[in-house]
């Protein structure tokens, strides 16, 4: 299929960076369509680890990378990321990085508002990264945002920015008790950003339409995961954008019928960062072991990830919402050494069995996981390159995940490196 999407099927941090990097070898263009620099994708090639926050993970394969209009962009972070990659020989050609002229800018007052509001919430904080993502999306929905097209308009931009800074400063100082941001400083910084990034700004929807029409293979890379979707996740402990596959159309400017195959990313267990419900969370030695052996610390914030057993209810919801054609199961190797492994097959809520994730915040807090227990294995998996190379119980575990979610496996990861991967089905050949 000419277009493939990689979507997080849990609470994010499922290993999308590695899988996008692998699939990008078969793609011609790689696209981010939502989120911001609150997403961090970790890539391990050889002995070198790369973390990208805005630029699509296909960058290490030398493919053109597009930041779609659905992404909110901190231009200072983007410049730092771009320049660091250039120093290593990537993005040498300006045409390899493209930014939608309709993407919204994260500006200093967005970050200040984000931090000030989380501070005011105290114990009720929702666990944002403080990067200004939410306030930028708020401005977008309120039709009060500033886009790259505005930044490039030399005549109107200064007045637009002045008006925004004045209004945000009133909000910061009078309601949030924060410190005003000097307009002149922001303007000077924005003009430098414009000089640095203008060469990359295009109408990315037109570019992608032409690419797809000509038969080029396009890979869409999601940020975060389905359970952090602002509509379908564990609200209000979610991100500020739509993370499901339907957001590709709005966030990249392509029609829904252009998306051929959707791959759902899931770990062989479950993690989440920050506050919010987590039915299978382990607050015992098993949870601590998963966190340690899986190096479960956020790529963006460094915060330790909460860990628990695989939750098939969550992944089934992701399969339904995203139209998943296949799973990419990561970190199977982390389960090596467990004598018994548990998998959540359903929930119990107020004495009744349920098979879907409830919407109500109080109801979610009351659900109890219904577990099935599977035998573990002790063999190391990092040298496996086919399912036949896996020990019997590891193969049985992968099959159980397929049976419980109703989705076949396209890929199984048995280590952090590119080569430590079992590619069962190339979605571009589907």
N, C-alpha and C positions, 0 to 999 in steps of 0.2 A: 504494500500500500504506500502511496506517496506521502501520507501524513500519519505520524505515530505520536501518541501522547503518553507521557510518563507522569502518573498522578500518585500522590501519597495516599495510602489506604488506611492509615492510622492517625496518630496525632503529630505527624511530621517526623523528621529525623530517621526516616526509614532506609536511608542509603541511596537516595535518588541521584546524588552526584556521581557515584561510581557507575551506576547503571546508565545514566545519560552519557557519561564518558565512553562507555563501551559501545552503546548503540550509535553514538555520533560517528563512529568509524564508517557506518553504513548510510549516514545521512549527508545531505548537501548543505542544510541550513539548520541551526538550532535556535529556538525561540523561548524566552521567558515571557509569560503572559499575565502574571499577577504577583502581588506581594511586593516586598522591598528588601532592604538589607537586614531585615529581621530573619531572613532565611540564610543559612550557611551550608554549602555543599562541599564535602570533603572528598578530595581525589588523591589516591595513592598510586603513583606510577614509579615503579622501581623502588628506590629508597626515598623518594621525594614526595612530601605531602603538600598539597595545594588546597586552600580553602577559598572559595569564591562566594560572594554575597549577592551580586547583581548580574555579573556577566555569566551567561549560560555555561554549564559545565562542559559543553562541547568545545570550548576554547582550546583545550589541550590536544584536540584532534586537528586543530588548524582550520576548523570550519567557520564560515561566517556566522556571527552571533547577533541576534536581534533582541532588543529590549522593547517589548510591546507596550501599547498605550495603557494596558491595565496595570502596569508596574508603577509604583511610586518611587521616584529616583532621588536619592541623596547624591547630588552631583559631586560633592567633595569626596565621598566614599568611592564613587565610580571612577573618578580621576586617579585616586590612589591605587585602586585595584587594577585599572588599565595600565598605569605606569609600572606597577610591580610585575605584571605579566610581560610587558614590553621589554623590561630589563632581562627577562629570561628568554627572549626571542619570540614570544607570541604576539599576535596583533601588530605585527610589523607594518602591515598595510592598513591604512585608515578604513578601507572598505570592509574590513573583517568585523568591525563593530558598528552596528546600526541602532539608533535610538528613535523611537516613534516621536514625531513632533507633537503628538497628542498626550504623551506621558506627563504626569504631574510631578512637580518638583517638591521635594522635602526641603524646607527652608529652616533657618535657625529657630524661628519662633515655633515651628512645629515640634522640634525636639524639646524646647523649653516647656511648652505646654504639656507634653507627654509626661515629662519627669515631675512637674509640679502637681499634676492631677494624681499620679500614682502616690506621691508623698501625702497628699490630702486624704486619700482613701485609707491610709494606714493599714490596719489588719484586713481590710476589705479589698486590698489591691488585687487586680486581676492578673498581674504578672506580665505586663508588657515589657518589651526590651528597652523602652525609653528611646527608641530611634526616631520617633515622630511619625511612625507609620499611620496610626489611628487618626491623629489630627489632620494629616494630609488627605486621607480618604474622606474624612468629615467635610473638609473644604470642597473636595471634588463633588460630593453629593449635594452640598449646599450651593453649588455653582459659584464658588468663591475661590477656586484654586488658581494656581499659576502653572501653565504648561510650558514645554520647551518652545512651542510656537510663539508664546508670549515673550519668553526670554530673548528670542532672536529678533523681536521687533524693537529696533533701537529707539523709535519715536515714542511708543506707548508704554514700554516696560517700566521706566523709572517712576512714572506717575502711578501705575498699577501697583508696583511694589511699595511705594510710599503709603498709599492708602491701606494696603494690607498690614504693613508694619504698625501703623498708627492704631488700627483696630485691635490687632493682636496684643499690642502693648497694654492697651486699656484692660483687656481681659486678663493678661498676665499679672498686672500690678493690682488692679482693683478687686478681682475675684479670687485669684489664685495666690496672691501674696508674693509673686515672683518679681524679678528684676527686668526692667525695660531693656529692649535690644536696640542699640543705636542704628538708625536707618542708614547713615552714611557707610558704616562698616559693612552692613548687609549688601548694599548696592555695589560697593567696590568688589566684594567677594563674588557677587553674581556676575559682574562684568568679566572678571577673570575666568570664571567657569564658562561663560559664553565663548570666550576666545579659545578655551581648551577643548570644548565639546561640539562646537557648531559643525565641524566637519563630519560628524557622525549622524546628525539629525536628518531624518527622511520621513516620508509618508510610508510607514512600514506595512500598512495594510495593502497598498498598491504593490509594494515589493513582493510580499508573500503571495498575493494573487498571481502575479506573473510567474513566480517560482513554481507554484503548484500547477498552473496552466501548462507550463513547459515540461512537466513531469519530474521536476526536482523533488527529492525526498526531504521532507521537513519534519523535524523532531521538536515537539512542544514539551517544555520542561516546567512542571509545576513547582511551586514553593509550598512549604508547610504540608498539611495533610487534610484528608476529608473531614476528620473530626474537629478540625480548627476552622472549618468553613463558617462564615458569619451567619448563614441561614441554616445549615444542616449539622453544625457541630455542637459541642457542649457549651452552648451559649449561657452566660456571657464570657466564659473562659475560652475565647476563640480569637482568631486574628481578624483583621478589619476588611478582608477581601473574600471573594468566593474562590475556593481552592479546588472545586470539582471540575470535571472535564467540560461542563457546559460553559464555564468562564473563558474557555479558549476563544469562542466566537466573539465575545465582547472585548476580551483583553488583548486579542491579537488582530482583530478585524478580519476574521475569515468565517465563511459560512459553515454551519454545523455539518453539512454533508461532505465537507472536505476532509473531515477527520476519519481516517480509516480504522486504526487499531488503537485501543486504549490499554495500557499496561499499568496495573496497580502495584505499587511498591508496598511491601510489608516486611517487617522483621519476623524472624521465627519466634519471637516473643513480642512484648509490647512495652513501649516507653512513652513518656510525655514529660515536657519541661514546663515548669511553672505550676500555678494553682489550677484547680478544677477537678471534676470527678474522674475517677480512674478505677473501674470496678475490679480489675484483676491485679491491682497494685500489691506488691509483696513488701511488707515492712519487717522482713525477717532475714535470716542468713542467705536464703535463696535470692532475695532481691538484691542484697549487697553483693552477692557473687556475680549476678548478671551485670550489675553496674560496673564492677571492677573488671571482669573478663571481657565485657563488651566495650570498655573505655567510654562509658556513657556520660559524656559531658558535652554540653551544647557547643556547636561550632561557632555560633555567633556570640553567646554570652559567657560561655564557660560554666554555666550552671549545671550541677549534677542532674541527670535525668532520673526520674522515677521509673522503676522497672516492675514488670509483672509478666504473668503468663500470657500466651497468645489468646486473643479475644476474637473468636469467630463471629460473634454478633457484630462487632465493629467492622470487620472486613466484609461481611455480607452486606452491611449497609453501604459500604464503599462500592461494592460490586453493583448494587442496584442504582446508586446515584450517578456513578460514572460510566455505566455500561462496560464494565471491565471485560476484556477478551482474554487476558492472561495475568498471572501474578509473577512478580520478581521477588523471590524470597531471599532476604539477606540475613547475614549473621547466624546461619545455621551452625557454624563452628562454635559459637559461644555456648551452645547447649551441651557440647561434649563434656562428659564427666558426670552429668546428672543421672542418678540411678533411675529416677522416675520423673517424667515431664507431664505437666498438666496443661490441658487446653480447655478454655471456656467455650461451651457449646450453646449455652442459653443463659438467661437470667431467671431468678426468682424474685418477684415483686409482690409483697404483701401476701405471700403464700401461693401465688399463682405463677406458673412458668410462662415467660414471654420470650419471643425470638427476635425482637427488634429493640432498638435503643429508644427509650422514652424521651420526650421533649422536656418535660417538667423538671426543673432544677431539683426540687425536693424528691421527686420520684427517682431520679438518677442516684441520689445519695442513698436511697433505700434498697436499690437492687443488690442482689447477691449472686455471684457467678455460680453456674452449674458446671462442674468440671468432669472431663473424661481424662483418665490417667493412661499414659503410654509409656512403654519401656524406653529407657535411655540407651546411650552407647558411650564407650570409652575411647574409641579410636579417633585419632586426629583426622581432620577432613581437608586440610589445606591443599593436599596434592590431588584431590578428586577432580576429574575433568568430565565425568559422565555420571549418571545416576548409578550405573553398575559399579562405579568405584566407591560408592558410599557403603558403609556398613548397613546391614539389613534393617536395623531399627531406625536409622536415619532416613532410609528410603521409605519406611513405613510412616514415619512422621510427616514427610513431605506429602505423601499420598493422603494422610489424614487431613492436612490443611486444605488440600484440593477438594476432598469430599465434603468437608464442613462448610466451605465457602462457595462451592459450586463453580469454582474457576480453576482451569488448568494452570500449571506452572510453565512459564516461558523461560525462566532463568532462576538459578539457585546460586547464591554467593556463599563461598566457604572460607572467605578471608577478605582482608581489606584491599589487596592488590588486584590490578586488572586481571592477571592470569589466574587468580584464585576464584574462578567463576565457571559454572556449568551452564552453557547456553543451550537450552533445549529447543528453542524455536525463535528464529529471527523475525520480529514483528514486521520488518520491512519486506519480508518475503511472503507474508501471509496473504 
